[in-house]
Amino acid sequence: PQHTLPVILRCAILGSPKRRLTIRDIYAAMEKKYPYYKTAGPAWKQSVRHHLSLNRLFERQPRPATDPGFGSYWTVNLNA
């Protein structure tokens, strides 16, 4: 893809209906928009986790107890 990973992540999250995604949903959105990621091997997923964790643009939100499923949600901090 011609965009940087933070741009791709931001677009995936902000393009979702609730403007938040789980890590699995982020992977799926990236694979849908950029077929490259379907065949790129597992290393790109580690890069995604790295960027989400270290870039202040992204914030982790705990999943509410009333929301079944696995993992936290990731959002974009528009003030960063």
N, C-alpha and C positions, 0 to 999 in steps of 0.2 A: 504493500500500500504506500501511496505517496505522502500520507499524513503521518505525523509522529504519534507514538502510542498514547500520550496524554490527550491529544486531540481526538483520537479514535475512542478512547474511554469516555471522554466527556460527551461526545456525540451519542454514544450508545446509551449512557445513563439519562441524559436529557431528552433523548428520543423515545424513552419509555413512557407509558401512560401516567405513572405515578412519580416519574423522575427519580426513581431509585431501582436498583437491581441487585440481585445476589450475584456472587462471583460466577456461579453456573450460568445465570442469565446473561451476564456480560460476555462470557465465552460464546454462548449461542448467538448473541447479537453480532459479535465480531465475525463469527464464521458465516453467518447469513449475508452480511454486507460485503465481506472480503473473503471470497472462497480460498484465498491463499492459506488462511489459518486452518482450514480443514485438513490440509496435507503437510503443514509446516513442522509437525512433530511437537513434543510436549514442552520444549524450552520456552516458547512464547507465553505459556500460561504462567510460568514463574516470573517472567518480565511484567506481566499484568499485575500479579500480586505485589511485586516490588514497587511498581509505580503507584498503585492504590495506597499502599502502606506509607510510603515516604513523601508523596507529593501532597502539600497542604490543600491543594484544590479538591481532593477527595476526602470524604468523611464517612466513617463507618457508623451505622446506626444499628443498635441491637434489634433483633426481631421481637415484636411484641409477643407476649405469652399467648395471646388469642390468635396469633397467626401461625398455623402449623407449617412445618418445613424445617429445612436445615440451613444454617448460616445466617450471617448478618446481611443487612442491606448496605449498599454503597450509594452515596449521593454526591452531588457536586456543590462545593461551597462557592457560591457566586460572589462572595465578598473577598475571596483569597486573591 
